Amino acid sequence: MAVRKVLVSGGRSGIGAACCEVLAGAGWQVVAADLDPGPQGVTLDVRDPAAWTAAIDAVGPLDAVVNCAGIRTRAGLVDLTLDQWDQVVSTNLTGTFLGTQALFRHLMDAARPGGVVNMASVNFQSAVPGQAHYVASKAAVVAFTKAAAIEGAPLGIRVNAVAPGAIHTPMLEQRLAEPGQREWLEERIPLHRIGAPGDPARAVEFLLSDAASYITGVTLPVDGGWLAS
Ligand SMILES: NC(=O)c1ccc[n+]([C@@H]2O[C@H](COP(=O)([O-])OP(=O)(O)OC[C@H]3O[C@@H](n4cnc5c(N)ncnc54)[C@H](O)[C@@H]3O)[C@@H](O)[C@H]2O)c1
């Protein structure tokens, strides 16, 4: 079978970097795209439609995109500024829309099938204080995934999402530094451990693989049982 190529946004760090590693291990040709991508990667600001076009043109024929780039900030609802709202929504939601749209256009031009996996979060369903903007962005990613899946189906493009729970990455480190947070999380998670970046990355690889060829429009929690309890 021909080697397939995937672009992973946010591929420099955390879950995105693990996606790059796991997908490469499964035989994919992988392009890591990020604001500061490092020597092997491609520069991409997911909020910029022109940057998506340039990145895809630069890396050549693509079969899949993993929309993993994301940010999380904290502010109570009454203090949340419009700028904080816009930063999170434009990265997490608009970036996912633009990446999905860019891949759809690219694949349609070539009349080829393909796949998208979007990075949601357990917070799409389970809200936490101080993150109304993040929670709203991730709930919208899940809704967007379903909408894109039904438009992608006739084109042979499957669109799914992964919803990680607490995963040990730079994004979580600030929270883990607060007294008692690690203990609270380990008690709250039914499997009693914080996830590793490879946990959601292996789910991404599965959803892009032929083993998932009848799966589209779903959001798969990878959360140690968080949403089940
Ligand atoms: N870590 C967790 O516990 C957790 C839980 C649920 C969901 N997630 C989601 O997983 C994804 C990855 O998070 P992570 O924990 O690996 O975080 P991380 O901070 O380690 O990595 C995020 C990456 O996204 C990149 N990025 C940010 N803004 C960008 C932009 N505008 N354009 C391109 N790249 C940009 C950053 O440079 C960074 O490399 C995010 O969407 C996050 O919301 C993480």
The ligand as an ORCA input file, in Angstrom:
! r2SCAN-3c Opt
* xyz 0 1
  N      -3.014     18.102     28.065
  C      -4.257     17.858     28.376
  O      -4.563     17.455     29.522
  C      -5.345     18.010     27.345
  C      -6.622     17.544     27.674
  C      -7.639     17.670     26.749
  C      -7.400     18.225     25.512
  N      -6.151     18.678     25.217
  C      -5.979     19.267     23.890
  O      -4.914     18.644     23.217
  C      -4.307     19.573     22.315
  C      -2.802     19.590     22.551
  O      -2.572     20.027     23.879
  P      -1.220     19.719     24.675
  O      -1.618     19.374     26.049
  O      -0.380     18.811     23.873
  O      -0.626     21.200     24.721
  P       0.829     21.776     24.426
  O       0.786     23.159     24.953
  O       1.878     20.846     24.889
  O       0.891     21.800     22.825
  C       0.079     22.655     22.064
  C       0.813     22.985     20.789
  O      -0.066     23.794     19.973
  C       0.730     24.821     19.397
  N      -0.102     25.971     19.039
  C      -0.737     26.832     19.872
  N      -1.342     27.807     19.150
  C      -1.074     27.549     17.830
  C      -1.396     28.193     16.627
  N      -2.138     29.329     16.597
  N      -0.962     27.646     15.464
  C      -0.205     26.511     15.470
  N       0.149     25.852     16.586
  C      -0.271     26.383     17.772
  C       1.753     25.181     20.474
  O       2.851     25.878     19.922
  C       2.101     23.809     21.009
  O       3.187     23.220     20.296
  C      -4.990     20.919     22.547
  O      -5.993     21.101     21.572
  C      -5.611     20.747     23.925
  O      -6.732     21.569     24.102
  C      -5.114     18.589     26.104
*
